[in-house]
Amino acid sequence: MGETSKLAEELRAAVAAETVGDGTSLTASFGVSASTPGEPFNYDLVFAAADSTLYEAKSGGRNAVRERQPAVSWESTSSARMHAPSAATSTAS
């Protein structure tokens, strides 16, 4: 997740450095989550972790990047919808 969080931080800083026409400043918050390399990828778990982490960033004052691994173990989700291995999900607002 390090590189994804680094990219999210770069994007957050770039947005914060800009203003719109009337001088209004902008902010962005990002929630970052990723699968474990070599493990089956469960989109629902990764997206849920990124989404809840985004809301943590927003409730913590906005203009932030937070990251988290999905909380549920991959083995306990055998009935969940599985997708291709290893991907990262970011949610921006």
C-alpha positions as CSV (number, residue, x, y, z in Angstrom):
1,M,0.0,0.0,0.0
2,G,3.0,2.3,0.4
3,E,3.1,3.4,-3.2
4,T,-0.6,3.8,-3.5
5,S,-0.8,5.9,-0.3
6,K,2.2,7.9,-1.5
7,L,0.3,8.7,-4.8
8,A,-2.8,9.6,-2.8
9,E,-0.8,11.9,-0.7
10,E,0.7,13.6,-3.8
11,L,-2.8,14.1,-5.2
12,R,-4.1,15.4,-1.9
13,A,-1.2,17.9,-1.7
14,A,-1.7,19.0,-5.4
15,V,-5.4,19.6,-4.8
16,A,-4.7,21.6,-1.6
17,A,-2.2,23.8,-3.4
18,E,-4.8,24.9,-5.9
19,T,-7.6,27.5,-5.7
20,V,-10.6,28.0,-7.9
21,G,-11.6,31.2,-9.7
22,D,-12.8,33.2,-6.6
23,G,-9.8,32.0,-4.4
24,T,-11.7,29.2,-2.8
25,S,-9.3,26.5,-1.6
26,L,-10.0,22.8,-2.2
27,T,-9.2,19.7,-0.2
28,A,-9.3,16.0,-0.9
29,S,-9.5,13.0,1.3
30,F,-8.5,9.4,0.3
31,G,-9.1,6.0,1.8
32,V,-6.6,3.4,0.6
33,S,-6.8,-0.4,0.9
34,A,-5.2,-3.3,-0.9
35,S,-5.2,-7.0,-1.1
36,T,-2.4,-9.2,0.1
37,P,-0.2,-10.4,-2.8
38,G,-0.7,-14.0,-3.6
39,E,-4.1,-14.2,-1.9
40,P,-7.5,-14.3,-3.7
41,F,-8.7,-10.8,-4.3
42,N,-12.1,-10.0,-2.8
43,Y,-13.3,-6.7,-4.3
44,D,-16.1,-6.2,-1.7
45,L,-13.7,-6.4,1.3
46,V,-11.1,-4.2,-0.2
47,F,-13.6,-1.6,-1.4
48,A,-15.4,-1.6,2.0
49,A,-12.0,-1.1,3.8
50,A,-11.1,1.8,1.5
51,D,-14.6,3.3,1.9
52,S,-14.6,3.2,5.7
53,T,-11.1,4.5,5.8
54,L,-12.1,7.4,3.5
55,Y,-14.9,8.3,6.0
56,E,-12.3,8.2,8.9
57,A,-10.1,10.6,6.9
58,K,-13.1,12.9,6.4
59,S,-14.3,12.8,10.1
60,G,-10.7,13.4,11.3
61,G,-10.7,16.9,9.7
62,R,-10.7,16.1,6.0
63,N,-7.7,16.8,3.7
64,A,-6.1,13.5,4.7
65,V,-5.0,10.1,3.5
66,R,-5.7,7.0,5.5
67,E,-4.9,3.3,4.7
68,R,-6.1,0.0,6.0
69,Q,-5.9,-3.7,5.1
70,P,-9.3,-5.4,4.9
71,A,-10.3,-6.6,8.4
72,V,-11.7,-10.0,7.4
73,S,-9.4,-12.8,6.6
74,W,-9.5,-14.1,3.0
75,E,-10.0,-17.7,4.1
76,S,-13.3,-16.8,5.9
77,T,-14.7,-15.3,2.7
78,S,-14.8,-18.4,0.5
79,S,-18.5,-17.8,-0.3
80,A,-17.9,-14.1,-1.1
81,R,-17.4,-12.9,-4.7
82,M,-13.8,-13.5,-5.7
83,H,-11.9,-11.7,-8.5
84,A,-8.5,-11.6,-10.0
85,P,-5.5,-11.5,-7.6
86,S,-3.7,-8.4,-6.3
87,A,-5.2,-5.0,-6.9
88,A,-5.5,-1.7,-5.0
89,T,-8.6,0.4,-4.6
90,S,-8.6,4.1,-3.8
91,T,-11.7,6.2,-3.1
92,A,-11.4,10.0,-3.5
93,S,-13.7,12.8,-2.4
